[in-house]
Amino acid sequence: MESCKISNLYTLSETIAAELFAGLTYPWEALPKISGFICELGKSLDPQKYEQKEENVWVAKNAKVAPTANINGPAIIDEEAEIRHCAFIRGNAIVGKGAVVGNSTELKNVVLFNKVQVPHYNYVGDAILGFKAHMGAGSITSNVKSDKTLVVVKDGKEEIPTGLKKFGAMLGDEVEVGCNSVLNPGSVIGRNSNVYPLSMVRGVVPAKSIYKNKNEVVEKQ
């Protein structure tokens, strides 16, 4: 599945976590590595720019973090990011430069590339969101199948077993997800694609597409 490869989804120069993806083919291969990567990267961060708030939590000095936000480690909050009131970062989270984590949004085991926005009541778990990706209010990544079996990424008749029980969604650069949509386990949204509000997405959505429903996915004009 060429469309699911890291090189076809992400601009690695737009994340402090570029080295996390070295030697990998598909982005979900990075999910089990996020925690250890943060702990090692954090130790190398410039203390002139980043402050270690507590064990395995590093926050850029020019980032804005609301006093009511809760950040559990391991976590890195990059420069000029904004963590708004009542945001809950459960751990294993990298928040990119200029990214926004909003009111009552919850993050767990994620990489948000630079300028990602998850600004209103979002749940983002076991997921990787590319440069300038945006999730509308109330949209979430569902990261565990109801039958608790391992996640398989499906694109038509093609299938890739991931070996993962928890897998939220892989969003390419500049993906727009409409309000109150659910991205089911194993969802991969190609670069520059849009998902209609109130959608239930499963499987692979091609790059430069508009997802209206599972039977109507059209190419952007």
Salt bridges, closest charged atoms under 4 A:
GLU2 OE2 - LYS5 NZ 2.82
GLU40 OE2 - LYS43 NZ 3.43
GLU51 OE1 - LYS53 NZ 3.26
ASP78 OD2 - LYS97 NZ 2.98
GLU82 OE2 - ARG84 NE 3.14
GLU106 OE2 - ARG90 NH1 2.92
ASP126 OD2 - LYS108 NZ 2.51
ASP173 OD2 - ARG191 NE 3.21
GLU176 OE1 - HIS134 ND1 3.00
GLU216 OE2 - LYS212 NZ 3.73
